Amino acid sequence: MRISLFITCYNDTLFPETGKAVVKVLERLGHEVEFRPAQSCCGQMHWNTGYLREAMPLIRHFVAVYDSAEVVCVPSSSCVAMIRDHFLKAAMEYGDEKLVERVTWLVPRIFEFSELLVKRLGV
């Protein structure tokens, strides 16, 4: 399986070796891991502090970057929660029906690393 790896700003800043470790595990299991260089932040910090307007470009960008991904592995449960629990709310609050559709299509393909191993890959 081809797995897109989203390295969160939290991981990148505090635990930069996380991405390498995740790639190592997934490749040992026989999967192809890709890193999309255009990725950025999921917008969680903005959303959590009440800056929805500032979060929206990040949400739209995340969706655009991963729209075509088969599976997205995110080694951060809080970023997964942002994507699953708040992207749709944000799109609806902005009345962006196209984004609502795109988020609805993307969310089932988002997995936290350990969840991906257990629920999708059956390890």
C-alpha positions in Angstrom: 0.0 0.0 0.0 1.2 3.6 -0.7 0.9 5.6 2.5 1.3 9.4 2.7 3.0 10.5 5.8 1.9 13.8 7.4 4.6 15.1 9.7 2.9 17.5 12.1 4.4 20.7 13.2 4.5 19.3 16.7 6.5 16.3 15.7 8.8 18.4 13.5 9.6 20.8 16.2 9.8 18.6 19.3 10.4 15.1 18.0 12.0 15.3 14.6 13.1 11.6 14.6 9.4 10.5 14.7 9.0 10.6 10.9 12.1 8.5 10.3 10.9 5.9 12.8 7.4 5.8 11.3 8.8 5.3 7.8 11.1 2.6 9.0 8.2 0.6 10.6 5.9 1.0 7.6 8.6 0.1 5.1 9.5 -3.0 7.1 5.9 -4.0 6.8 6.2 -3.8 3.0 4.5 -0.5 2.4 5.6 2.4 0.2 5.8 5.7 2.2 5.6 9.0 0.5 6.2 12.5 1.9 4.4 15.3 0.2 6.7 18.3 0.4 3.8 20.8 0.1 2.4 19.8 3.5 2.1 22.3 6.3 0.1 22.6 9.5 -3.4 21.2 10.0 -4.5 24.4 11.7 -5.2 23.0 15.1 -3.4 25.8 17.0 -5.4 28.4 15.2 -8.7 26.5 15.7 -8.1 25.8 19.4 -7.4 29.5 20.1 -10.4 30.8 18.2 -8.8 31.9 15.0 -11.1 30.1 12.5 -10.4 32.6 9.8 -6.7 32.0 10.1 -7.2 28.2 10.2 -9.2 28.0 7.0 -6.3 28.4 4.6 -4.4 25.7 6.4 -7.4 23.4 6.4 -8.0 24.0 2.6 -4.3 23.4 2.0 -4.2 20.2 3.9 -7.2 18.9 2.0 -5.6 19.9 -1.3 -2.3 18.2 -0.5 -3.9 14.9 0.6 -7.0 14.8 -1.6 -5.5 12.1 -3.8 -3.8 10.0 -1.0 -4.8 6.4 -0.6 -4.1 6.6 3.1 -2.6 9.3 5.3 -0.6 8.4 8.4 -0.4 11.1 11.1 1.8 10.3 14.1 -0.2 12.7 16.3 -3.6 11.9 17.8 -4.4 15.6 18.4 -3.9 16.4 14.7 -6.0 13.4 13.7 -8.7 14.7 16.1 -8.5 18.2 14.4 -8.9 16.7 11.0 -11.7 14.3 11.9 -13.6 16.4 14.4 -13.1 20.0 13.2 -12.4 20.2 9.4 -16.0 19.4 8.6 -17.3 21.9 11.2 -15.1 24.6 9.8 -16.1 23.9 6.2 -19.8 24.0 7.2 -19.4 27.1 9.3 -17.8 28.8 6.2 -20.6 27.5 4.0 -18.1 25.9 1.7 -20.0 23.0 0.2 -17.1 21.9 -2.0 -14.8 21.7 1.0 -17.5 19.8 2.9 -17.5 17.2 0.1 -13.7 17.0 -0.1 -13.3 16.7 3.7 -16.0 14.0 3.8 -14.1 12.1 1.2 -10.7 12.5 2.9 -11.5 11.8 6.6 -12.0 8.0 6.3 -8.4 7.8 4.9 -6.8 9.6 7.8 -5.1 7.4 10.5 -3.1 8.0 13.6 0.1 5.8 13.3 -0.8 3.2 15.9 -4.4 3.1 14.6 -3.2 2.6 11.1 -1.1 -0.4 12.3 -3.9 -2.1 14.1 -7.2 -1.1 12.3 -6.0 -0.8 8.7 -2.9 -2.9 8.4 -3.9 -5.6 10.9 -0.5 -5.7 12.6 
